Every structure is written in C-alpha cells, then in structure tokens.
Amino acid sequence: MSKGLARIALTGYRIAGVIAYPLTGGYLTYRAVKGKEDRQRRLERFGYASQPRPFGPLVWVHAASVGETLAVIPLIREFGRRGIHVLLTTGTVTSAALVENRLGSEVIHQYVPLDVKFAIKRFLRYWRPDAAITAESEIWPTTIAELTRRQVPQIRVNARISDRSFDRWRNFGAIAEQLFGKMALVVARSEIDAERFRDLGAWPVTVSGNLKGDTDPPPCDETLLSTYRSQIGERRTWAAICTFEGEEAAAATVHKALKPRNDQLTIIVPRHPERGDAIEAMLVEQGLKVARRSRGDDITPETDVFLGDSIGEMGMYLRLTEISFVGRSLTAEGGQNPIESAMLGCAVLSGSNVQNFRDTYQQLIRRGGARMIRDAEMLAKAVHYLLTNDIARRTMIDAGQEAIQDMRGALSATVKALEPYINPLAVSAALQPKTAAQ
C-alpha cells in the first residue's frame, strides 16, 4: 500500500463517539456506544492481548457481529479438526457472548483491535497469525497494509458488498484497487458479489453460496422453552425478530389490530437488547401488558407482548412460534438473516429493504417460504392470514425448510477454496509437539 493510502487509512473524523473513515464506504467505524463495549476488556481494542498465544499454526478469523459469527462457526470447527488454532475477533458484547456460548474453549476470543497503526502492529506482533480470514463485508485499510507488510495471506469468506458500498468504492477506483488487490482470495456469497469484488480489483474470486445455510439451528434451554410453552398454553403466537427502531411500534400496531379476533401473543426480539427499556415504555404507553425476558417475567393470559431483551436466546424465541417477521427491513434498511427463522420452522415475513440478504430472500420467495410486506397494515393482514390458516402456514414452513436445504454446500465449497492455505498449516500442526507456550 502506498504511503498516501496509509495516511488515508488513518484519516478520520469523530462525531458523537464514532471514528468514521469516509473513503471506506462506511465500513470502518469504532462505536463507543453503551451496550457495545466490555469495559473490562477495553485494552483488547488497542491491541493488548488478554490470553496467551498457543504454540503452533494460528489463523485469525474476524466476524464483525452476531450474524457473521454464526456464519463462520462451521468453518472454525473445520480448522479445529485439522489441529489449527483459531483466534476469533468480534466487535460487540453480544457477539462475544455468542462465542462463549457456542464455541467456548474451541477458540481464543479477543475484541477486534481498532484499525489504527499502533493497535494493529501490537496485535500482529503478539498473535503472529499464519493467515487472516474476514467474514463478509468489513474493509480495514491499516490492517490490510500491516498484514501485507508481514506477508500474511488475507482471505475474505462469505463475502458480500452492498449496493451502496459498491457505488462508493467505485468513486475511489484507484484506492479500491490498491486495497482489494491485496487480498489473496475472495470467496463470495453470490455471483453478483463476486463480480463486484473483481470490478474493484480483487483476484482470485470464487463463489461458495451463503455459509449461513450450513450452520446448525440455534440452540436453546429446553427446560426454559418448556416453561414458556406451558405459560403460553393454547394461545397463538407470532414473532417480530431482529427489530430496529420503528419496527417494534409496527408490531404493536399489528397486535392491537388482531387482538379482538385472535387474542394472540406477540413476541418482540430487538436486534439491540439494550433498547429494552425504551421499547417497553412505548408498548406500555399504547396500553399493552409486557413480560420481559430480562426480568424473568412470567407470561400470563393477560400478557400482550413477550419482550425478548436477552442475548443468545434466539433459538428459544423462534421455537415459541411458527410465524417470524424479520426486521431491519421495514423502517430500516439492509435486512437481517432469515435463515434461522426458516430453519426452525417459521413462515417468514419481511419488509422489502433486504439488500444485504437479497439472494437468500430470492430463494425463499421462489420456493414459497417467505413473503414481502410493504407496511404495518399489510403485515397485520399477513400475520392474521397465517395465524388462522393452518394449511397455508404449514405450506410456507415446509417450503422454507426445503429452500434452506437447497442452500447447503457453501461450507464444503469454502473449505475447498481455502485448501492451498490451510493444508500446509494442518501439516505443520500435525508435526508440532503438543505443548502450549507463548
């Protein structure tokens, strides 16, 4: 990377606790926001390690948040089966909790260092990764420069690039070519994503499909699930999951419109559980009775809304219903992953703003496992139809699960693409003495 580009990588502006790097198309940010920081581990963001480096080959895998972490879990386990140590970095408290629950001692977890030179250099000096694998969309100019200087292969898996980001990168074609050209390999989610990466200078680029299709269903506490099912009894349920601001209000509108006819229980699972107080206040102001998971409230016959303001329990919430509206799609943009909902037997509803999951929704809709809605009124009609029409609901559920089955295979395609990089590490791991030392 040129000196000029390195300076660009470190040039940002701070607004309300955010360091923004405008030339990265919005990818590179550091948010010092309540609920997204673990104060006891803050030094990790500056490159200070909190765990020892194991002896032998080590791959650094980065997954920005929960969705990306879920996607790479099967890949990480493939590395483990080959004896390769994995350093997994994430950026949020929620994703760190997920790593602890799903992977435990299978990986070394650290919070991702800031993309500033002193932090990245300290991080790389200590961990000495043999390869760096990033899931999906983040681009870090300083990290790319430092990994290139150390001749560490940089690989992007389950890679995607949004419409907006692609347009922004094309406005800075020379810079994009310098950054994307440093990647040793890009394994894209779709042909569209692959073509975009090639246009921006990445090579080689291959297509795997979506790794999230090869993930296991999210687990749950069976005892807790049984307790809530008993409390719900014969009441019908529907869920609005991964919701952003405005979508909880839409769910409340749906609930009030349908309550006289169905007496249903509405489950709301916000994408950011720390918004629980504000969401509850809004619901109560509308005259709704709320039971909160974070308080351990019971669900009674009078409960209108079960507010799932907890971390790592999506598997339970989805098992409590057969209808799932997936948020960040009605009043926000980009969409959220619908695969878990379909995988766990839910008919999927969504707003139309699903740019980040376009291919997944296309496959679900083509099969009949998902429907798009325009607004709260249309959502209410769709929920009512599915609550009262068992055959239609079951048909959508079966279609969604068939679509998920069709999506499988991305893991084997990704592993095959990575073989030139991981096979030598597996051989090295097999020859290493079984000791652990820094």
ZAFILUM-737202 format. One record per residue (C-alpha): x, y, z; residue number from 1. Coordinates in Angstrom, 3 decimals. Layout:
<atoms>
u, v, w, k
X, Y, Z, NUM $
...
</atoms>
This chain:
<atoms>
u, v, w, k
0.000, 0.000, 0.000, 1 $
1.280, 3.465, -0.823, 2 $
2.180, 5.981, 1.871, 3 $
-0.657, 8.154, 0.641, 4 $
-3.154, 5.373, 1.094, 5 $
-1.772, 4.570, 4.521, 6 $
-2.383, 8.197, 5.513, 7 $
-5.922, 7.991, 4.145, 8 $
-6.478, 4.875, 6.247, 9 $
-5.667, 6.846, 9.386, 10 $
-7.597, 9.966, 8.471, 11 $
-10.995, 10.044, 10.102, 12 $
-13.369, 12.318, 11.871, 13 $
-15.076, 11.902, 15.214, 14 $
-18.756, 12.636, 15.748, 15 $
-20.565, 11.581, 18.943, 16 $
-18.085, 8.845, 19.830, 17 $
-17.668, 7.488, 16.319, 18 $
-14.435, 7.490, 14.376, 19 $
-15.553, 7.442, 10.741, 20 $
-13.367, 6.802, 7.715, 21 $
-15.315, 8.202, 4.760, 22 $
-13.328, 6.508, 1.989, 23 $
-14.158, 3.022, 3.262, 24 $
-17.769, 3.266, 2.181, 25 $
-18.978, 3.273, 5.760, 26 $
-17.345, 0.003, 6.793, 27 $
-14.656, 1.218, 9.132, 28 $
-16.132, 2.574, 12.345, 29 $
-15.478, 2.338, 16.040, 30 $
-18.539, 2.883, 18.152, 31 $
-18.079, 3.722, 21.815, 32 $
-21.751, 3.160, 22.484, 33 $
-23.361, 1.933, 25.676, 34 $
-24.006, -1.797, 25.480, 35 $
-21.435, -2.453, 22.744, 36 $
-18.294, -2.228, 24.857, 37 $
-16.898, -4.547, 27.522, 38 $
-15.078, -2.069, 29.743, 39 $
-13.053, -4.791, 31.458, 40 $
-11.612, -5.844, 28.098, 41 $
-11.253, -2.423, 26.504, 42 $
-7.471, -2.761, 26.168, 43 $
-8.013, -5.508, 23.605, 44 $
-9.325, -2.815, 21.245, 45 $
-5.845, -1.255, 21.424, 46 $
-4.049, -4.489, 20.565, 47 $
-3.252, -5.714, 24.091, 48 $
-3.788, -9.465, 24.401, 49 $
-5.637, -10.942, 27.376, 50 $
-4.781, -14.594, 26.639, 51 $
-1.589, -16.474, 25.746, 52 $
-0.815, -17.376, 22.171, 53 $
-0.795, -21.159, 21.713, 54 $
2.160, -22.911, 20.182, 55 $
1.783, -23.840, 16.518, 56 $
-0.166, -22.602, 13.485, 57 $
-2.828, -19.987, 14.164, 58 $
-5.472, -18.475, 11.895, 59 $
-7.004, -15.124, 12.736, 60 $
-10.723, -15.118, 11.892, 61 $
-12.727, -11.914, 12.232, 62 $
-16.523, -11.791, 12.344, 63 $
-17.921, -8.330, 12.967, 64 $
-21.060, -9.233, 14.897, 65 $
-23.599, -11.961, 15.604, 66 $
-24.617, -12.847, 12.047, 67 $
-21.051, -13.100, 10.800, 68 $
-20.034, -15.116, 13.862, 69 $
-22.802, -17.644, 13.272, 70 $
-21.728, -17.965, 9.642, 71 $
-18.103, -18.858, 10.401, 72 $
-18.689, -21.312, 13.268, 73 $
-18.738, -24.386, 10.977, 74 $
-15.591, -23.140, 9.221, 75 $
-13.827, -22.598, 12.533, 76 $
-14.660, -26.144, 13.567, 77 $
-13.156, -27.405, 10.309, 78 $
-9.906, -25.670, 11.258, 79 $
-10.060, -27.223, 14.720, 80 $
-10.455, -30.700, 13.265, 81 $
-7.204, -30.089, 11.399, 82 $
-5.386, -29.072, 14.571, 83 $
-5.157, -25.394, 13.593, 84 $
-5.602, -22.866, 16.399, 85 $
-8.159, -20.127, 15.790, 86 $
-8.055, -16.592, 17.124, 87 $
-11.573, -15.229, 16.680, 88 $
-12.176, -11.493, 16.969, 89 $
-15.565, -9.814, 17.118, 90 $
-16.700, -6.264, 17.752, 91 $
-19.652, -6.373, 20.152, 92 $
-20.568, -7.677, 23.587, 93 $
-23.423, -9.650, 22.036, 94 $
-21.129, -11.469, 19.622, 95 $
-18.620, -12.165, 22.415, 96 $
-21.383, -13.797, 24.466, 97 $
-22.349, -15.878, 21.450, 98 $
-18.749, -17.056, 21.017, 99 $
-18.618, -18.108, 24.670, 100 $
-21.931, -19.980, 24.405, 101 $
-21.301, -21.708, 21.080, 102 $
-17.536, -22.233, 20.914, 103 $
-16.134, -21.918, 24.433, 104 $
-12.562, -23.190, 24.531, 105 $
-12.601, -24.165, 20.842, 106 $
-11.276, -20.694, 20.006, 107 $
-9.359, -17.836, 21.560, 108 $
-11.645, -14.829, 21.604, 109 $
-10.476, -11.219, 21.581, 110 $
-12.217, -7.972, 20.726, 111 $
-11.023, -6.730, 17.371, 112 $
-8.339, -4.029, 17.581, 113 $
-9.027, -0.583, 16.214, 114 $
-7.802, -0.028, 12.695, 115 $
-5.048, 2.321, 13.775, 116 $
-1.393, 1.574, 13.283, 117 $
-0.170, 1.248, 16.869, 118 $
-3.032, -1.097, 17.817, 119 $
-2.736, -3.307, 14.755, 120 $
1.055, -3.569, 14.991, 121 $
0.861, -4.563, 18.656, 122 $
-1.880, -7.098, 17.892, 123 $
0.005, -8.715, 14.997, 124 $
3.362, -8.774, 16.811, 125 $
1.782, -10.751, 19.627, 126 $
-0.503, -13.164, 17.772, 127 $
1.617, -13.743, 14.637, 128 $
-1.230, -15.192, 12.544, 129 $
-0.383, -17.502, 9.656, 130 $
-3.478, -16.326, 7.755, 131 $
-6.189, -13.712, 8.253, 132 $
-9.770, -14.571, 7.318, 133 $
-12.545, -11.998, 7.434, 134 $
-16.227, -12.799, 7.074, 135 $
-18.486, -10.729, 4.864, 136 $
-18.051, -7.011, 4.365, 137 $
-15.596, -5.089, 6.521, 138 $
-12.599, -3.337, 4.936, 139 $
-9.795, -2.045, 7.168, 140 $
-7.078, -0.125, 5.283, 141 $
-4.483, -0.071, 8.070, 142 $
-4.953, -3.734, 8.890, 143 $
-4.628, -4.636, 5.213, 144 $
-1.391, -2.635, 4.996, 145 $
0.153, -4.255, 8.085, 146 $
-0.826, -7.788, 7.070, 147 $
0.608, -7.175, 3.599, 148 $
3.861, -5.924, 5.105, 149 $
4.113, -9.157, 7.120, 150 $
3.177, -11.276, 4.076, 151 $
0.167, -12.785, 5.863, 152 $
-2.418, -14.102, 3.360, 153 $
-5.674, -12.132, 3.589, 154 $
-8.785, -14.072, 2.703, 155 $
-12.406, -12.950, 2.649, 156 $
-15.113, -15.601, 3.068, 157 $
-18.894, -15.386, 2.759, 158 $
-18.017, -12.090, 1.150, 159 $
-20.648, -9.602, 0.125, 160 $
-20.712, -5.956, -0.820, 161 $
-23.876, -3.872, -0.643, 162 $
-25.245, -1.720, -3.439, 163 $
-24.383, 1.484, -1.600, 164 $
-20.870, 0.415, -0.673, 165 $
-20.112, -0.788, -4.184, 166 $
-21.131, 2.586, -5.602, 167 $
-18.951, 4.403, -3.070, 168 $
-15.927, 2.239, -3.745, 169 $
-16.245, 2.801, -7.492, 170 $
-15.910, 6.533, -6.875, 171 $
-12.424, 5.831, -5.499, 172 $
-11.313, 3.252, -8.047, 173 $
-7.552, 3.623, -7.579, 174 $
-7.789, 3.298, -3.794, 175 $
-10.184, 0.355, -4.105, 176 $
-7.795, -1.432, -6.452, 177 $
-4.912, -0.990, -4.008, 178 $
-6.973, -2.348, -1.100, 179 $
-8.890, -5.172, -2.758, 180 $
-5.863, -6.163, -4.793, 181 $
-4.033, -7.095, -1.586, 182 $
-6.446, -9.946, -0.890, 183 $
-5.053, -13.388, -1.523, 184 $
-8.531, -14.838, -2.111, 185 $
-12.168, -13.760, -2.019, 186 $
-14.861, -16.409, -1.552, 187 $
-18.092, -14.577, -2.388, 188 $
-21.645, -15.410, -1.374, 189 $
-23.112, -14.894, -4.844, 190 $
-22.176, -14.301, -8.472, 191 $
-23.217, -10.653, -8.137, 192 $
-20.912, -10.178, -5.144, 193 $
-18.090, -11.976, -6.940, 194 $
-18.378, -9.718, -9.978, 195 $
-18.328, -6.640, -7.777, 196 $
-15.170, -7.744, -5.996, 197 $
-13.493, -8.414, -9.335, 198 $
-14.514, -4.971, -10.579, 199 $
-12.880, -3.429, -7.501, 200 $
-9.587, -5.216, -8.091, 201 $
-9.809, -8.466, -6.106, 202 $
-8.341, -11.620, -7.638, 203 $
-8.815, -14.544, -7.472, 204 $
-12.522, -14.600, -6.633, 205 $
-14.671, -17.715, -6.313, 206 $
-18.312, -18.297, -5.310, 207 $
-19.415, -20.553, -2.458, 208 $
-23.003, -19.641, -1.612, 209 $
-24.022, -18.434, 1.848, 210 $
-22.194, -20.089, 4.755, 211 $
-25.190, -19.382, 6.971, 212 $
-27.068, -22.118, 5.135, 213 $
-24.644, -24.668, 6.599, 214 $
-24.979, -23.541, 10.200, 215 $
-26.782, -25.599, 12.827, 216 $
-30.077, -24.338, 14.234, 217 $
-29.510, -22.035, 17.213, 218 $
-29.728, -23.994, 20.467, 219 $
-31.981, -23.274, 23.407, 220 $
-32.561, -24.227, 27.024, 221 $
-35.156, -26.990, 26.722, 222 $
-36.344, -26.550, 30.313, 223 $
-36.931, -22.837, 29.810, 224 $
-38.619, -23.482, 26.466, 225 $
-40.972, -25.969, 28.109, 226 $
-41.782, -23.472, 30.852, 227 $
-42.720, -20.721, 28.405, 228 $
-44.710, -23.101, 26.217, 229 $
-46.686, -24.118, 29.274, 230 $
-47.334, -20.480, 30.181, 231 $
-48.441, -19.648, 26.629, 232 $
-50.765, -22.614, 26.513, 233 $
-53.146, -22.695, 23.545, 234 $
-52.630, -19.064, 22.531, 235 $
-51.384, -18.457, 19.019, 236 $
-48.089, -16.589, 18.661, 237 $
-46.113, -14.602, 16.133, 238 $
-42.693, -13.003, 16.462, 239 $
-41.002, -9.846, 15.230, 240 $
-37.271, -10.542, 15.498, 241 $
-34.082, -8.538, 14.942, 242 $
-36.200, -5.383, 15.036, 243 $
-34.902, -1.839, 14.699, 244 $
-36.471, 1.393, 15.869, 245 $
-39.953, 1.822, 14.402, 246 $
-40.488, -1.884, 13.806, 247 $
-41.490, -2.535, 17.418, 248 $
-44.179, 0.139, 17.016, 249 $
-45.345, -1.626, 13.848, 250 $
-45.545, -4.898, 15.785, 251 $
-47.631, -3.149, 18.459, 252 $
-49.982, -1.856, 15.763, 253 $
-50.371, -5.372, 14.402, 254 $
-51.051, -6.768, 17.862, 255 $
-53.767, -4.236, 18.654, 256 $
-55.410, -4.725, 15.260, 257 $
-55.568, -8.511, 15.636, 258 $
-56.189, -8.926, 19.363, 259 $
-60.024, -8.736, 19.173, 260 $
-60.034, -11.613, 16.660, 261 $
-57.121, -13.811, 17.743, 262 $
-56.037, -12.976, 21.313, 263 $
-52.522, -13.787, 20.143, 264 $
-49.224, -13.358, 21.996, 265 $
-46.741, -11.115, 20.200, 266 $
-43.035, -11.841, 20.707, 267 $
-40.663, -8.950, 20.019, 268 $
-36.911, -9.596, 19.915, 269 $
-34.992, -6.343, 19.294, 270 $
-31.688, -6.501, 17.448, 271 $
-30.154, -4.494, 20.300, 272 $
-31.460, -5.763, 23.662, 273 $
-30.199, -2.638, 25.456, 274 $
-33.173, -0.815, 23.922, 275 $
-35.483, -2.878, 26.120, 276 $
-36.484, -0.050, 28.480, 277 $
-37.425, 2.295, 25.649, 278 $
-39.373, -0.418, 23.828, 279 $
-41.283, -1.382, 26.960, 280 $
-42.168, 2.259, 27.639, 281 $
-43.538, 2.611, 24.112, 282 $
-45.599, -0.567, 24.429, 283 $
-46.997, 0.356, 27.841, 284 $
-47.915, 3.807, 26.549, 285 $
-50.046, 2.037, 23.950, 286 $
-51.880, 0.148, 26.677, 287 $
-50.114, -3.203, 26.211, 288 $
-49.072, -5.512, 29.026, 289 $
-45.425, -6.551, 28.660, 290 $
-43.482, -9.515, 30.042, 291 $
-39.709, -9.057, 29.779, 292 $
-37.248, -11.896, 29.489, 293 $
-34.514, -9.814, 31.131, 294 $
-36.649, -9.573, 34.298, 295 $
-37.687, -13.196, 34.247, 296 $
-41.352, -12.212, 33.966, 297 $
-43.939, -14.961, 33.571, 298 $
-46.175, -14.955, 30.504, 299 $
-49.739, -14.760, 31.795, 300 $
-53.057, -14.875, 29.907, 301 $
-53.104, -11.074, 30.173, 302 $
-49.657, -10.621, 28.591, 303 $
-49.816, -8.911, 25.214, 304 $
-46.109, -8.809, 24.357, 305 $
-43.235, -11.040, 25.393, 306 $
-40.173, -8.787, 25.018, 307 $
-37.109, -10.906, 24.273, 308 $
-34.464, -8.459, 25.502, 309 $
-31.768, -11.076, 26.102, 310 $
-28.618, -12.251, 24.387, 311 $
-28.123, -15.646, 22.764, 312 $
-31.675, -16.947, 23.070, 313 $
-32.981, -16.553, 19.528, 314 $
-33.323, -20.319, 19.294, 315 $
-35.864, -20.277, 22.096, 316 $
-37.882, -17.349, 20.746, 317 $
-38.179, -18.914, 17.306, 318 $
-39.251, -22.247, 18.787, 319 $
-42.150, -20.479, 20.534, 320 $
-43.801, -19.541, 17.232, 321 $
-44.358, -20.526, 13.604, 322 $
-44.536, -17.002, 12.165, 323 $
-41.485, -14.753, 12.054, 324 $
-41.257, -11.188, 10.792, 325 $
-37.552, -10.461, 10.266, 326 $
-36.653, -6.844, 10.967, 327 $
-34.307, -4.165, 9.706, 328 $
-36.442, -4.400, 6.601, 329 $
-39.491, -2.197, 7.191, 330 $
-38.317, 1.027, 8.836, 331 $
-34.579, 0.337, 8.440, 332 $
-32.506, -0.906, 5.508, 333 $
-30.357, -3.905, 4.736, 334 $
-32.419, -6.683, 6.269, 335 $
-31.395, -9.402, 8.696, 336 $
-30.700, -13.077, 8.179, 337 $
-33.942, -15.072, 7.638, 338 $
-32.216, -18.454, 7.566, 339 $
-32.603, -19.237, 11.272, 340 $
-36.321, -18.485, 11.150, 341 $
-36.872, -20.796, 8.180, 342 $
-34.567, -23.444, 9.608, 343 $
-36.554, -23.598, 12.861, 344 $
-39.925, -23.959, 11.180, 345 $
-41.275, -20.435, 10.770, 346 $
-43.141, -18.887, 7.882, 347 $
-41.032, -15.813, 7.098, 348 $
-42.351, -12.282, 6.604, 349 $
-40.174, -9.283, 5.800, 350 $
-40.194, -5.718, 4.626, 351 $
-38.740, -5.010, 1.197, 352 $
-35.435, -3.431, 2.336, 353 $
-33.344, -6.608, 2.347, 354 $
-30.400, -5.579, 0.172, 355 $
-27.855, -7.411, 2.349, 356 $
-29.735, -10.714, 2.034, 357 $
-31.134, -10.360, -1.468, 358 $
-30.083, -13.819, -2.691, 359 $
-31.371, -15.590, 0.406, 360 $
-34.769, -13.927, 0.175, 361 $
-34.975, -14.620, -3.536, 362 $
-34.511, -18.322, -2.889, 363 $
-37.015, -18.358, -0.031, 364 $
-39.624, -16.423, -2.017, 365 $
-39.088, -18.556, -5.112, 366 $
-39.815, -21.656, -3.047, 367 $
-42.763, -20.031, -1.242, 368 $
-41.167, -19.870, 2.209, 369 $
-41.205, -16.077, 2.580, 370 $
-43.452, -13.118, 1.752, 371 $
-42.661, -9.422, 1.455, 372 $
-44.876, -6.773, 3.060, 373 $
-44.973, -3.005, 2.491, 374 $
-46.199, -1.584, 5.790, 375 $
-47.781, -2.350, 9.180, 376 $
-51.234, -2.741, 7.659, 377 $
-50.030, -5.342, 5.187, 378 $
-48.073, -7.052, 7.975, 379 $
-51.232, -7.299, 10.073, 380 $
-53.107, -8.920, 7.198, 381 $
-50.295, -11.411, 6.569, 382 $
-49.980, -12.338, 10.246, 383 $
-53.761, -12.767, 10.582, 384 $
-53.865, -14.969, 7.494, 385 $
-51.082, -17.213, 8.765, 386 $
-52.458, -17.369, 12.313, 387 $
-55.837, -18.541, 11.082, 388 $
-54.874, -20.686, 8.097, 389 $
-53.010, -23.757, 9.279, 390 $
-52.554, -25.227, 5.796, 391 $
-51.070, -22.022, 4.340, 392 $
-48.754, -21.636, 7.317, 393 $
-47.574, -25.242, 7.102, 394 $
-47.021, -24.913, 3.363, 395 $
-44.795, -21.860, 3.872, 396 $
-42.858, -23.586, 6.646, 397 $
-42.171, -26.665, 4.519, 398 $
-41.169, -24.519, 1.550, 399 $
-38.764, -22.505, 3.681, 400 $
-37.063, -25.593, 5.045, 401 $
-36.708, -27.020, 1.533, 402 $
-35.109, -23.735, 0.427, 403 $
-32.614, -23.898, 3.302, 404 $
-31.732, -27.435, 2.325, 405 $
-31.047, -26.231, -1.216, 406 $
-28.705, -23.546, 0.137, 407 $
-26.405, -26.022, 1.838, 408 $
-22.972, -26.732, 0.389, 409 $
-21.241, -23.386, 0.947, 410 $
-19.028, -24.820, 3.694, 411 $
-17.522, -27.551, 1.521, 412 $
-17.018, -25.056, -1.335, 413 $
-15.281, -22.626, 1.036, 414 $
-13.035, -25.289, 2.550, 415 $
-12.030, -26.445, -0.923, 416 $
-11.133, -22.888, -1.937, 417 $
-9.066, -22.484, 1.247, 418 $
-7.117, -25.729, 0.881, 419 $
-3.939, -24.115, -0.548, 420 $
-3.742, -22.016, 2.633, 421 $
-4.956, -24.394, 5.345, 422 $
-3.444, -27.696, 4.208, 423 $
0.153, -26.570, 4.914, 424 $
-0.953, -25.332, 8.335, 425 $
-2.630, -28.665, 9.064, 426 $
0.599, -30.491, 8.168, 427 $
2.598, -28.127, 10.376, 428 $
0.121, -28.635, 13.232, 429 $
0.447, -32.413, 12.942, 430 $
4.235, -32.136, 13.240, 431 $
4.180, -29.792, 16.239, 432 $
4.817, -31.085, 19.769, 433 $
1.666, -30.978, 21.872, 434 $
2.719, -28.092, 24.118, 435 $
1.279, -24.632, 24.645, 436 $
3.604, -21.701, 25.109, 437 $
3.834, -18.060, 24.093, 438 $
</atoms>
